[in-house]
Amino acid sequence: MTEPISVTALNQYVKQLLDRDRLLSQVMVRSEISNYKVYPSGHHYFTLKDAESSVRCVMFRREAASLRFRPENGMKVIVSGRVSVFPRDGAYQLYCSRMVPDGVGELAFAFEQLKNKLYKEGLFDPAHKKPIPAFPHTIALVTSPAGAAVRDMIRILGARYPMAKVLVVPVRVQGEEAPEEICRGLDLVNACQLADLIITGRGGGSMEDLWAFNDERVAWAIYRSQIPVISAVGHEPDVTIADFVADLRASTPSNGAELAVPNQQDLRDTLAHWDARLQKSMDRHLQTRREKLGRLRTSPFLQSPLRGIQEKRLLLDYQQQRLAHAMENTVGEERRRLGRLAASLDALSPFKVLSRGYSITQTDDGSVVSEIRQVNPGDKLRVRVSDGTITCTAEGKEKHQWRKKS
């Protein structure tokens, strides 16, 4: 009779059986992701399921770090790994070592996934793109110092616009460390204000070779750059995430150098054109002034300057006579008007009436007596006649009774 064993021993025995199975040590499963979770430890836990069954899966942090895309619930994937038992639970699960999207390349899927994510976050918004300076003073090349691309850019920049200073910021452009170095290079140029234009990129290669410029960290470094950035990665057909975020996309590193600066020969041709136009304009202006000077030379005033002065003197005498005549007329009219006003005023003067036998009676305080109630017997009065004043005393008063008209 078989001896009873513990659950732990049973689970360990089953685990050993599964671990020794060569088929289960490396298996590939095509299915759909469900219940996908990432724990703080960095391990990824999820379930693969089809229409009838499901299996628990785990992908440890080390293997998950190699993922080029972000797994999501409902995504069709192909998973590689080994099947074993977790002794604590006694349940078998798939320990994943690699995961790729089903039906599309891993890198292509990761590219589209990141592109859609950054588009929704606004990193590709044209409103955020900065204008490229027309005449940059210093250009920073954030690229590999050893590649042919940097030599081509330096050569083209020197030939097209030698006035610009070129600063090479050496970084790796391929490998796991490349995205972090590119970010540091971009941040360094901005922090120290080393240039007023940045070109970042590399020469052509496979999608794997260019992958550093599809990294989300590089995209954010370009987005937060205060200095305009030109992305110049690979060949004409190559498109990276950096191209969408950058302020200007160049098809190649050489094209990036061409877009960064004007052509000095074109500038010379433009200056020569404007110089010719300016010279022609000045010649026309001088000719017009010469013709005007010729006309002035034949003018009567310049032929005989005193003639003009004499004419002005005659005009001044004429105006002086007109002014004097006008003043005489005005003064005469005002004198006549003053005489009429004086005569009217004299006719209305109360003193004029005195000469006809009338008088003006006043009290001591100078008030004119117009009614008898103003005077009492014994009051001193002053009577003004045409040739003087008579002082007298009132002896009495009598009020007249005027007969009313019927």
C-alpha positions as CSV (number, residue, x, y, z in Angstrom):
1,M,0.0,0.0,0.0
2,T,1.3,3.5,-1.0
3,E,2.4,5.7,1.9
4,P,0.5,9.1,2.2
5,I,2.6,12.2,1.2
6,S,2.2,15.9,2.0
7,V,0.7,18.4,-0.5
8,T,4.1,20.1,-0.7
9,A,5.7,16.8,-1.7
10,L,3.0,16.2,-4.3
11,N,3.4,19.6,-5.8
12,Q,7.2,19.3,-5.9
13,Y,6.9,15.9,-7.6
14,V,4.5,17.3,-10.3
15,K,6.8,20.3,-10.7
16,Q,9.8,18.0,-11.3
17,L,7.8,16.0,-13.9
18,L,6.9,19.2,-15.8
19,D,10.4,20.6,-15.6
20,R,11.9,17.4,-17.1
21,D,9.4,17.4,-20.0
22,R,11.3,18.7,-23.0
23,L,8.2,19.8,-24.9
24,L,7.0,21.9,-21.9
25,S,10.4,23.5,-21.4
26,Q,10.1,25.6,-24.5
27,V,6.5,26.1,-25.7
28,M,4.9,28.7,-27.9
29,V,1.2,29.7,-27.4
30,R,-1.0,31.9,-29.6
31,S,-3.9,33.4,-27.6
32,E,-5.5,36.5,-26.3
33,I,-4.4,38.5,-23.2
34,S,-6.8,38.9,-20.2
35,N,-6.6,40.2,-16.7
36,Y,-3.2,41.9,-17.4
37,K,-1.5,43.5,-14.4
38,V,1.9,44.9,-13.6
39,Y,2.9,44.7,-10.0
40,P,5.3,47.1,-8.2
41,S,7.9,44.4,-8.2
42,G,8.0,44.8,-12.0
43,H,6.6,41.3,-12.7
44,H,3.7,41.0,-15.2
45,Y,0.8,38.7,-14.4
46,F,-1.9,37.8,-16.9
47,T,-4.1,35.1,-18.4
48,L,-4.1,33.6,-21.9
49,K,-7.4,32.5,-23.1
50,D,-9.3,31.2,-26.1
51,A,-12.9,30.3,-26.6
52,E,-12.8,27.2,-24.3
53,S,-9.8,27.4,-22.0
54,S,-7.4,29.7,-20.2
55,V,-3.9,29.4,-18.6
56,R,-2.2,31.6,-16.0
57,C,1.0,33.3,-17.0
58,V,3.8,35.3,-15.4
59,M,6.6,37.3,-17.0
60,F,9.3,38.3,-14.6
61,R,10.8,41.8,-14.5
62,R,14.0,40.9,-16.4
63,E,12.1,39.4,-19.3
64,A,9.5,42.1,-19.3
65,A,12.2,44.8,-19.6
66,S,12.8,43.6,-23.2
67,L,9.2,44.3,-24.3
68,R,9.1,46.8,-27.2
69,F,5.3,47.4,-26.7
70,R,2.8,47.6,-23.9
71,P,0.6,44.5,-23.6
72,E,-3.1,45.2,-23.2
73,N,-6.2,43.2,-22.5
74,G,-7.8,41.7,-25.6
75,M,-4.5,41.9,-27.5
76,K,-3.6,38.8,-29.7
77,V,-0.1,37.7,-28.9
78,I,2.4,34.8,-29.3
79,V,4.1,33.9,-26.1
80,S,7.2,31.7,-25.6
81,G,8.2,30.1,-22.3
82,R,8.1,27.1,-20.1
83,V,5.3,25.3,-18.3
84,S,5.8,24.6,-14.6
85,V,4.0,24.4,-11.2
86,F,4.0,27.0,-8.5
87,P,4.3,24.7,-5.5
88,R,2.5,27.0,-3.1
89,D,-0.7,27.0,-5.1
90,G,-0.3,23.6,-6.9
91,A,-1.5,25.2,-10.1
92,Y,0.6,25.1,-13.3
93,Q,1.3,28.3,-15.2
94,L,3.3,29.5,-18.2
95,Y,6.5,31.3,-17.3
96,C,6.9,33.7,-20.3
97,S,10.4,34.6,-21.7
98,R,9.2,36.4,-24.8
99,M,6.0,38.0,-26.1
100,V,5.3,39.4,-29.6
101,P,2.1,40.7,-31.2
102,D,0.3,38.2,-33.3
103,G,0.1,38.9,-37.0
104,V,2.5,41.9,-37.0
105,G,6.2,42.5,-36.2
106,E,6.9,43.4,-32.7
107,L,8.8,46.6,-33.5
108,A,6.1,47.7,-36.0
109,F,3.4,47.1,-33.5
110,A,5.3,48.9,-30.7
111,F,5.9,51.9,-33.1
112,E,2.1,52.2,-33.9
113,Q,1.2,51.8,-30.3
114,L,3.6,54.5,-29.1
115,K,2.6,56.8,-32.0
116,N,-1.1,56.6,-31.1
117,K,-0.3,57.2,-27.4
118,L,1.8,60.3,-28.0
119,Y,-0.6,61.6,-30.5
120,K,-3.4,61.5,-27.9
121,E,-1.1,63.2,-25.4
122,G,-0.6,66.1,-27.8
123,L,3.2,65.7,-28.6
124,F,2.5,66.0,-32.3
125,D,0.4,69.1,-32.1
126,P,1.5,71.6,-34.8
127,A,0.7,74.5,-32.3
128,H,3.7,73.3,-30.2
129,K,6.2,73.4,-33.0
130,K,8.8,76.2,-32.9
131,P,10.0,78.1,-36.0
132,I,13.5,77.2,-37.2
133,P,15.8,80.3,-37.0
134,A,16.6,81.8,-40.4
135,F,20.2,82.5,-39.6
136,P,21.3,80.3,-36.7
137,H,24.4,81.3,-34.8
138,T,25.3,78.0,-33.2
139,I,24.0,74.5,-34.3
140,A,24.3,71.6,-31.9
141,L,24.5,68.1,-33.5
142,V,23.3,65.5,-30.9
143,T,24.5,62.4,-32.6
144,S,27.3,59.8,-32.7
145,P,30.7,61.5,-33.2
146,A,32.0,58.5,-35.1
147,G,29.4,58.0,-37.8
148,A,29.4,59.1,-41.4
149,A,26.3,61.2,-40.8
150,V,28.0,63.7,-38.5
151,R,30.8,64.2,-41.0
152,D,28.3,64.8,-43.8
153,M,26.4,67.3,-41.7
154,I,29.5,69.2,-40.7
155,R,30.7,69.3,-44.3
156,I,27.3,70.6,-45.7
157,L,26.9,73.2,-42.9
158,G,30.4,74.5,-43.6
159,A,29.8,74.7,-47.3
160,R,26.4,76.3,-47.1
161,Y,26.7,78.6,-44.2
162,P,30.3,78.9,-42.7
163,M,29.2,81.7,-40.4
164,A,27.4,79.2,-38.2
165,K,29.3,77.6,-35.3
166,V,28.8,73.8,-35.2
167,L,28.9,72.0,-31.8
168,V,28.9,68.2,-31.7
169,V,27.3,66.7,-28.6
170,P,28.5,63.0,-28.7
171,V,25.9,60.4,-27.8
172,R,25.3,56.8,-28.6
173,V,22.5,56.3,-31.2
174,Q,22.1,52.6,-31.1
175,G,21.7,50.1,-28.2
176,E,20.0,50.0,-24.9
177,E,21.9,53.0,-23.5
178,A,21.3,55.2,-26.6
179,P,17.9,56.7,-25.6
180,E,19.1,57.9,-22.2
181,E,22.2,59.4,-23.7
182,I,20.2,61.2,-26.4
183,C,17.9,62.6,-23.8
184,R,20.9,63.8,-21.7
185,G,22.4,65.5,-24.8
186,L,19.2,67.4,-25.6
187,D,18.7,68.4,-22.0
188,L,22.3,69.6,-21.7
189,V,22.1,71.9,-24.8
190,N,18.9,73.4,-23.4
191,A,20.1,73.8,-19.8
192,C,23.4,75.5,-20.9
193,Q,21.8,77.3,-23.9
194,L,24.7,76.0,-26.0
195,A,22.9,76.6,-29.4
196,D,19.9,78.2,-31.0
197,L,19.2,75.1,-33.2
198,I,19.6,71.4,-32.6
199,I,19.9,68.6,-35.1
200,T,19.5,65.1,-33.7
201,G,19.7,61.8,-35.7
202,R,21.9,59.2,-37.3
203,G,22.5,57.4,-40.6
204,G,20.4,54.7,-42.1
205,G,19.9,51.2,-40.8
206,S,17.3,48.6,-39.9
207,M,14.3,49.4,-37.8
208,E,16.1,47.8,-34.9
209,D,19.1,50.1,-35.5
210,L,17.0,53.2,-35.5
211,W,14.9,52.2,-32.5
212,A,16.5,54.7,-30.1
213,F,14.6,57.4,-31.9
214,N,11.4,55.5,-31.3
215,D,11.8,55.6,-27.6
216,E,9.2,57.5,-25.5
217,R,11.9,59.2,-23.4
218,V,13.5,60.7,-26.5
219,A,10.1,61.9,-27.7
220,W,9.5,63.7,-24.4
221,A,13.1,65.2,-24.4
222,I,12.4,66.7,-27.9
223,Y,9.0,67.9,-26.9
224,R,10.3,69.8,-23.8
225,S,13.2,71.3,-25.6
226,Q,13.0,75.1,-25.7
227,I,15.4,75.2,-28.6
228,P,14.0,74.2,-32.0
229,V,14.9,70.6,-33.0
230,I,15.3,69.1,-36.4
231,S,15.0,65.3,-36.6
232,A,17.3,63.7,-39.2
233,V,17.1,60.0,-38.9
234,G,18.0,57.3,-41.5
235,H,17.0,57.5,-45.1
236,E,14.0,59.0,-47.0
237,P,11.6,56.1,-46.3
238,D,12.5,55.8,-42.6
239,V,10.0,57.5,-40.2
240,T,10.5,57.6,-36.5
241,I,8.6,58.9,-33.5
242,A,11.2,61.7,-33.2
243,D,10.2,62.9,-36.7
244,F,6.6,63.4,-35.5
245,V,7.6,65.3,-32.3
246,A,10.4,67.4,-33.7
247,D,9.8,71.0,-35.0
248,L,11.0,69.9,-38.4
249,R,11.6,66.5,-40.0
250,A,14.5,65.9,-42.4
251,S,14.6,62.9,-44.7
252,T,18.3,62.3,-44.0
253,P,21.1,63.8,-41.8
254,S,22.4,65.6,-44.9
255,N,19.0,67.0,-45.6
256,G,18.8,68.1,-42.0
257,A,21.9,70.2,-42.5
258,E,20.5,71.7,-45.7
259,L,17.2,72.6,-43.9
260,A,19.1,74.1,-40.9
261,V,20.9,76.9,-42.7
262,P,20.6,79.0,-45.9
263,N,22.9,78.6,-48.8
264,Q,25.5,81.3,-48.8
265,Q,25.5,81.4,-52.6
266,D,21.8,82.0,-52.6
267,L,22.4,84.8,-50.0
268,R,25.0,86.3,-52.3
269,D,22.7,86.2,-55.3
270,T,20.0,87.8,-53.3
271,L,22.3,90.6,-52.0
272,A,23.5,91.2,-55.5
273,H,20.0,91.4,-56.8
274,W,19.0,94.0,-54.1
275,D,22.3,95.8,-54.6
276,A,21.4,96.2,-58.3
277,R,17.9,97.4,-57.5
278,L,19.2,99.9,-55.0
279,Q,21.8,101.2,-57.4
280,K,19.1,101.6,-60.1
281,S,16.8,103.3,-57.7
282,M,19.6,105.7,-56.6
283,D,20.4,106.5,-60.2
284,R,16.8,107.3,-61.0
285,H,16.6,109.5,-57.8
286,L,19.8,111.4,-58.8
287,Q,18.6,111.9,-62.3
288,T,15.3,113.4,-61.1
289,R,17.2,115.7,-58.8
290,R,19.6,116.8,-61.6
291,E,16.6,117.6,-63.8
292,K,15.0,119.6,-61.0
293,L,18.3,121.5,-60.4
294,G,18.5,122.3,-64.1
295,R,15.0,123.8,-64.0
296,L,15.9,125.9,-60.9
297,R,19.0,127.2,-62.6
298,T,16.8,128.9,-65.3
299,S,14.2,130.3,-62.9
300,P,13.9,134.1,-62.8
301,F,14.5,134.2,-59.1
302,L,17.9,132.6,-59.3
303,Q,18.8,134.6,-62.4
304,S,18.0,137.9,-60.5
305,P,17.5,137.4,-56.8
306,L,16.9,141.2,-56.2
307,R,13.9,141.1,-58.5
308,G,12.0,139.0,-56.2
309,I,12.9,141.1,-53.2
310,Q,11.8,144.3,-55.0
311,E,8.5,142.7,-55.9
312,K,7.9,141.8,-52.3
313,R,8.8,145.3,-51.3
314,L,6.1,146.7,-53.7
315,L,3.6,144.2,-52.3
316,L,4.5,145.3,-48.8
317,D,4.0,149.0,-49.6
318,Y,0.7,148.2,-51.2
319,Q,-0.5,146.2,-48.2
320,Q,0.8,148.9,-45.8
321,Q,-1.3,151.5,-47.7
322,R,-4.4,149.3,-47.6
323,L,-3.9,148.8,-43.8
324,A,-3.5,152.5,-43.1
325,H,-6.6,153.4,-45.2
326,A,-8.6,150.7,-43.4
327,M,-7.4,152.0,-40.0
328,E,-8.4,155.5,-40.8
329,N,-11.8,154.4,-41.9
330,T,-12.3,152.4,-38.8
331,V,-11.1,155.2,-36.4
332,G,-13.4,157.7,-38.2
333,E,-16.4,155.5,-37.9
334,E,-15.7,154.8,-34.3
335,R,-15.4,158.6,-33.6
336,R,-18.7,159.3,-35.2
337,R,-20.3,156.5,-33.2
338,L,-18.8,157.8,-30.0
339,G,-20.2,161.3,-30.8
340,R,-23.7,159.9,-31.3
341,L,-23.5,158.0,-28.0
342,A,-22.2,161.1,-26.1
343,A,-25.1,163.2,-27.4
344,S,-27.6,160.5,-26.4
345,L,-26.0,160.3,-23.0
346,D,-26.0,164.1,-22.5
347,A,-29.6,164.3,-23.4
348,L,-30.5,161.8,-20.7
349,S,-28.3,163.4,-18.1
350,P,-30.3,164.8,-15.1
351,F,-27.9,167.7,-14.8
352,K,-29.0,168.9,-18.3
353,V,-32.5,169.4,-16.9
354,L,-31.2,171.8,-14.2
355,S,-30.3,174.4,-16.8
356,R,-34.1,174.7,-17.5
357,G,-35.0,175.8,-13.9
358,Y,-35.3,172.5,-12.2
359,S,-33.4,171.4,-9.1
360,I,-32.4,168.3,-7.1
361,T,-33.1,168.1,-3.4
362,Q,-30.9,165.9,-1.2
363,T,-30.7,165.0,2.5
364,D,-27.5,165.3,4.5
365,D,-26.6,161.8,3.7
366,G,-26.8,162.5,-0.1
367,S,-30.1,160.7,-0.7
368,V,-32.3,162.3,-3.3
369,V,-35.7,163.5,-2.0
370,S,-38.5,162.3,-4.2
371,E,-41.4,162.1,-1.6
372,I,-42.3,164.4,1.3
373,R,-42.3,161.5,3.8
374,Q,-38.5,161.5,3.5
375,V,-38.3,164.9,5.1
376,N,-39.4,166.2,8.5
377,P,-39.6,169.8,9.6
378,G,-36.3,171.1,10.8
379,D,-34.2,168.7,8.5
380,K,-31.3,170.2,6.8
381,L,-31.5,169.9,3.0
382,R,-29.2,170.7,0.1
383,V,-30.8,171.9,-3.1
384,R,-28.7,171.6,-6.3
385,V,-29.3,174.0,-9.1
386,S,-27.6,174.5,-12.5
387,D,-24.7,176.6,-11.1
388,G,-24.3,175.4,-7.4
389,T,-25.9,174.0,-4.2
390,I,-28.2,175.8,-1.7
391,T,-28.2,174.7,1.9
392,C,-31.6,175.2,3.7
393,T,-33.8,173.9,6.6
394,A,-37.3,172.5,6.1
395,E,-39.9,174.5,8.0
396,G,-42.9,172.3,7.0
397,K,-44.3,170.0,4.4
398,E,-47.6,169.7,2.5
399,K,-48.8,166.8,0.4
400,H,-50.5,167.8,-2.9
401,Q,-53.9,166.4,-3.8
402,W,-53.7,165.7,-7.5
403,R,-57.1,165.7,-9.2
404,K,-57.7,162.3,-10.9
405,K,-58.7,162.4,-14.5
406,S,-62.3,161.3,-15.1
